[in-house]
Structures are given as C-alpha cells and as structure tokens.
Amino acid sequence: MSYYVSRQNYYYSQDKVVEIACGGLDYAGCDMLVRRYKGEGEYTDPREAVDNAIAVLRQWQKDSPEDNPKLAYGHSLGMGLEFEPSELDEVLAWGKKEWESLDKCDRCGEVIEEEVKLYDCDMKFCSEKCAYEYADEAYLEMLKYEYLEADYE
C-alpha cells in the first residue's frame, strides 16, 4: 500500500489540511493544492508519510498562519471524501499501527508492495531478488547437511 501526502483546501468544510491518503495519489482528496513543500508526495512507509506530513504542516503554519492548517489521514476508497482533522499524537499512533499491519518480506523485512512466492514455500517475499537469494541460501544449507551426513556414513 502507498500513502500520499498533500495539502488540501476542503470545499465543504473549508478546512485547510495536510492530508495523508491511504492508497496513494489516486485516493487523495480532490481539493488538492499545488505542490509547494518538500515532503508532499507518495510513500510506502506510513511512518515516513506521517513525519513528512508533519514537516509540511509546520512549514505551512509558518508561511501562512492565517490558514490555520490541520493534519488529517484516512482512506477515501476513491470517493473524494474529506477526512476529519486529527491531533498530532493520534496521527503518530496511526502511522505506527499502520506500519505494524503491513505485510513484510520474510527475508529482508521490507514492505511488500507486490508479493512474490516460491513454489512449495509458505514464505512471502518483496521481490524476485529476495526470493531467489533465499532459495540459494536454502539450497546451500541443504547441500551442507547432505555433505556432513555423507561423512558419517
């Protein structure tokens, strides 16, 4: 899953928010403002998205305090919903909880964007590279034990 950080000027509520949208750019609010600050964009790590959203929020508050921007997060399911503004500690906790819920590679621990599996193996991998490296390591380990067993016969 990806997360998109953007500045929004919500039409209905007139709230100015830094939004973290689950699902990436396609799921960001339709009231998006033009990119202005470093940190606006797409992330695979929700904690990184939260950190960058906070940085964008602080910069926006500094540049335009009259806008009184807030922080919001959520999943619009592609429907262009306005997210409810949230407190900083709630957004930080959400980022950590979201990270823990993501599928991670059984070999390297990276977030799995597109799962790769090996035949006859229950493990999940983030890439073909990780899957093949695991297979190579497992094969070498198997050969090592076969070699040791042959010495004892």
N, C-alpha and C positions, 0 to 999 in steps of 0.2 A: 504494500500500500504506500502511496505517497501523500504528502501533506503540502498544501500551497499556502504561503504567507502573502497576504495582500492588504493594502489599505482600501477601505470601503467607506462610501458615504451612502448609508442605507436610505432608500427612498421613503419608505413608510414611516419609520421611526425617526428619521433624520439624525440617527446616531452616526458618529464618525468612529470607526473601529479598525483595529488591525485584526484581521481575520485569519484563523488557521483552519483551512478546509480539508477534511479527510477526503482522499480520493484524487487529489491533485488539481490542476488548473481547470479541468472540465467540471469540477464540482465547486469551484469558487463562486462567491456571490456575483450577481450580475451588475452590482453597483460599484464595481472596482474602479479605483482611481489609477492614473498613470503611475508607473513605477518611478519612485523618487529616491528611495533609500536603499543602501546596501543591506541585504538581508531579505528583501522581498523576492520570492521565488519558490521553487519546488525542492522538497526534502524527502528522503526516505526514512530518516530517523525523527520521530516526533519530538524527542527532547531537543534536537538541534533546531527544529521548526519553532518550538516554544522559545528557546533562547534568542533566536533571530527576530521573532515577533516582538519580544520584549525590547530588544535593541531598537527596532523600527518604531515602536510605541514611544520610547523615551526620546528619540530624535524628533519625532513628530510633535510631541508635547513641548519640546524645547523650541522648535521652529514656529509652531502655531498654537500657543496655549489657549487661544480663544476657541479653537475647535474642540477642546476637551475630549481628545480621542480615548477610547477604551479598548480592551482586549476581549476577543471572542473566539470560540472554537466550536466545531461541530461537523456534522455530516448532513448535507442538504439532499442527498440522494439524487442530485442533478436537478432539483426543483427550484433553485434560486431563493431558498429561504433565508431570512435574516436570523443570525444567531444572537442569542441573548448575551449581552456583555457579562464578563465574569471577573472575579477577583484574581489577583496575581497568584496567590497560593493555590487556588483551585486549578488554574491553568497548569501550573508546575506539577501538581499531583496528577492531573490528567495525562500530561506528557510521559511521566514515569510509568503510569499504569498502562498506557497505550503501548509503550516500548515493551513491557513485560508480556503483553498479549500477542505480539507479533511472532510469526514463525521464524526461527533462526536455523542456519545451517548447522547440521550435526558435526561437521568437521571444523569449520573456522569461526562459527558464531555470528556471522554477518546476517543481516535481514534477508529473507528470501523474497525476491520480487517475482521470480518465475521458478517454480520448483523443478528440480532435476532429480530423477530417481535412477538407481541402478537395478538391473534385473536381479530378482531374488535377494533383495536387500530392503530392510524396513527403514533405512536412514533417508533423511531429506538433505539435499544439497542446494547451495545457492547458484552453482554454475557447473558446467561440464568439467571445468578445470578441477574444482574441488572433488567432484565425483570420481574422476579418473585418478587423481592423486590418492584418494582413499583406497581405490581398487588396487593401485600399485603397491601401497603400503601393506594392505591386507594380503596381497599375493606374496610379497617378500616375507612377511611374517609367517605365512603358511609354509613357504619353502624352508625357512629357518628351522621350524619344528620338524619337518619331514627329514631334513639333514641330520638333526640331532637324534631322532628316532632310529635312523639308519645306522648310526654309530653304535647303538646299544644292541643291535640285533646280531 
